[in-house]
């Protein structure tokens, strides 16, 4: 019963569209081969044939229903050109413009926007800040080492002076390091780039992340160690 109702509804719809009503049987229960021949000289209309029209056909031949030898079921293929020629659709839409015109839609005017990523400037700033941190820590290390090597009655006072001078430099270094770490929070893609003093040979993403974490932690450790050295000079 359901098949009959579907067939009847499809037959009426095909008739209303002035299409070949034989499609009602062919599409619902495809069994025998079926071809469509499109005659573009006659307004791209199509006629159906249950026999293969072959190369002598007066138009483009499209196989709609095929059942290869040994196949359990037939296959149905109807592209937009064939569907339009058979009267199943009004017109094949090949572009977005075709769709908007058919739907009577007015497309919005094309606008372009230039997008700029902050990733590259952030990466450049990160490398520059790390270089400044390293230079500052190297300077503090050298100053404290020179103070440690001093001898004579003025040596303790000079060591304390060196320790006091190191304090603001170390404070600024930790501030810059925290700023660098905040950049990574803002641009986590940085963790996939190459850290300073590492090979350009690309390891895995996990290895890169480990290298960056080591780079940050090692500088924190240097700052803590230099603070500890300076504190000892102040306490003497």
C-alpha positions in Angstrom: 0.0 0.0 0.0 2.8 2.4 0.9 4.5 1.7 -2.4 1.3 2.4 -4.3 0.7 5.7 -2.5 4.2 6.8 -3.2 3.9 5.8 -6.8 0.7 7.7 -7.1 2.0 10.8 -5.5 5.1 10.7 -7.7 3.0 10.2 -10.8 0.9 13.2 -10.1 3.9 15.4 -9.3 5.6 14.3 -12.6 2.4 15.0 -14.5 2.1 18.5 -13.0 5.7 19.2 -14.1 5.0 17.8 -17.6 7.6 15.2 -17.0 7.6 11.6 -18.2 5.3 9.7 -15.8 7.2 6.4 -16.5 9.8 7.7 -14.0 7.2 6.9 -11.2 7.7 3.2 -11.8 11.4 3.4 -12.7 12.5 5.4 -9.7 10.5 3.6 -7.0 11.3 0.1 -8.2 14.4 0.3 -10.4 14.9 -3.0 -12.2 15.4 -2.5 -15.9 18.1 -0.2 -17.4 16.9 3.2 -18.4 18.6 6.0 -20.4 17.9 9.6 -21.0 18.9 11.3 -24.3 19.2 15.1 -24.0 18.6 17.0 -27.2 20.2 20.4 -26.7 18.9 21.7 -30.0 15.4 21.4 -28.6 15.9 23.4 -25.5 17.8 20.7 -23.6 14.8 18.5 -23.3 15.2 14.8 -22.6 13.5 11.6 -23.7 13.6 8.2 -21.9 14.6 5.0 -23.5 14.7 1.4 -22.1 17.1 0.4 -24.9 20.7 1.7 -25.1 20.5 4.6 -27.6 24.2 4.1 -28.4 26.5 6.6 -30.2 24.0 7.2 -33.0 21.6 8.9 -30.6 20.5 12.4 -31.5 21.8 13.9 -28.3 23.8 13.3 -25.2 23.2 9.9 -23.6 23.0 9.5 -19.9 22.5 6.2 -18.1 19.9 6.7 -15.4 19.4 3.2 -14.2 22.0 0.5 -14.5 22.1 -3.0 -13.2 25.5 -4.7 -13.8 25.6 -8.4 -14.4 25.6 -10.2 -11.1 24.6 -7.1 -9.1 22.0 -7.6 -6.4 20.3 -4.3 -7.1 20.1 -1.6 -9.7 21.8 1.8 -9.3 20.2 5.1 -10.0 22.1 8.2 -11.1 20.5 11.5 -12.1 22.7 14.6 -12.1 21.4 18.2 -12.2 21.6 18.5 -16.0 19.5 15.3 -16.5 17.1 16.3 -13.8 16.5 19.7 -15.4 16.1 18.1 -18.9 13.6 15.6 -17.5 11.6 18.4 -15.9 12.3 17.2 -12.3 13.8 20.5 -11.4 13.4 24.0 -12.8 17.1 24.7 -13.4 20.5 23.3 -12.4 22.2 25.6 -10.0 26.0 25.5 -10.7 27.1 28.4 -8.5 26.1 30.2 -5.4 25.0 33.1 -7.6 22.6 30.7 -9.4 21.0 29.8 -6.1 20.6 33.3 -4.9 19.1 34.5 -8.2 16.7 31.5 -8.2 15.6 32.3 -4.6 15.3 36.0 -5.4 17.8 36.9 -2.8 20.0 40.0 -3.0 23.5 39.1 -2.1 25.4 41.3 0.4 28.2 43.4 -1.1 31.6 41.8 -0.9 33.8 43.2 1.8 37.4 42.4 2.6 39.2 42.6 5.9 42.9 42.5 6.6 43.6 40.3 9.6 46.9 40.6 11.4 48.2 38.0 13.9 50.0 39.1 17.0 51.9 35.8 17.2 55.0 36.9 15.3 55.5 40.2 17.3 54.9 38.3 20.5 57.5 35.7 19.5 60.0 38.4 18.6 59.4 40.2 22.0 59.8 36.9 23.9 63.2 36.1 22.4 64.4 39.7 22.9 63.2 39.7 26.6 64.9 36.4 27.2 68.1 37.7 25.8 67.9 40.8 28.0 67.2 38.6 31.1 70.2 36.5 30.3 72.5 39.5 29.8 71.3 41.0 33.1 71.8 37.7 35.0 75.3 37.3 33.5 76.1 40.8 34.7 74.9 40.1 38.2 76.8 36.8 38.3 80.1 38.5 37.2 79.6 41.4 39.7 79.0 39.0 42.6 82.0 36.8 41.5 84.3 39.8 41.5 83.0 40.8 45.0 83.7 37.3 46.2 87.3 37.5 45.0 88.0 40.7 46.8 90.4 40.7 49.8 91.4 43.2 52.3 89.6 45.2 55.0 87.2 46.9 52.5 86.1 43.6 50.9 83.0 43.0 53.1 81.7 46.5 52.4 82.3 46.1 48.6 80.5 42.7 48.7 77.5 44.2 50.4 77.5 47.1 47.9 77.5 44.5 45.0 74.7 42.6 46.6 72.6 45.7 47.1 73.2 46.7 43.4 72.1 43.3 42.2 68.7 43.4 43.9 66.9 45.8 41.5 68.4 44.0 38.5 67.1 40.7 39.8 63.7 42.2 40.5 63.5 43.5 37.0 64.6 40.1 35.6 61.8 38.3 37.4 59.3 40.9 36.2 60.4 40.4 32.6 60.3 36.6 33.0 56.7 36.8 34.3 55.8 39.0 31.3 57.4 36.4 28.9 55.4 33.6 30.6 52.2 35.7 30.2 52.9 35.9 26.4 52.8 32.1 26.2 49.5 32.1 28.0 48.2 34.5 25.4 49.8 32.7 22.4 50.2 29.0 23.3 51.3 28.4 19.7 54.7 29.7 20.9 55.3 26.4 22.6 55.5 24.8 19.2 58.3 27.1 18.0 62.1 26.7 18.6 63.3 28.0 22.0 66.6 29.9 22.1 69.8 27.8 22.0 68.0 24.7 20.6 68.4 23.0 17.2 66.1 23.9 14.3 65.6 20.1 13.7 61.9 19.8 14.4 61.2 17.4 17.3 57.7 16.5 18.4 55.4 19.2 19.8 55.7 17.6 23.3 59.5 17.9 23.2 59.2 21.6 22.2 56.8 22.3 25.1 59.3 20.6 27.5 62.1 22.7 26.1 60.2 25.9 26.7 59.3 25.0 30.2 62.9 24.2 30.9 64.0 27.5 29.4 61.6 29.4 31.8 62.4 27.3 34.9 66.1 27.5 34.4 66.0 31.3 34.4 63.9 31.3 37.5 66.4 29.0 39.1 69.3 31.3 38.1 67.5 34.3 39.6 66.8 32.4 42.9 70.5 31.3 43.1 71.8 34.8 42.5 69.4 36.2 45.1 70.7 33.6 47.6 74.3 34.6 46.9 73.5 38.3 47.3 71.7 37.7 50.5 74.7 35.9 52.0 76.9 39.0 51.3 74.3 41.2 53.0 74.2 39.0 56.1 78.0 39.0 56.6 
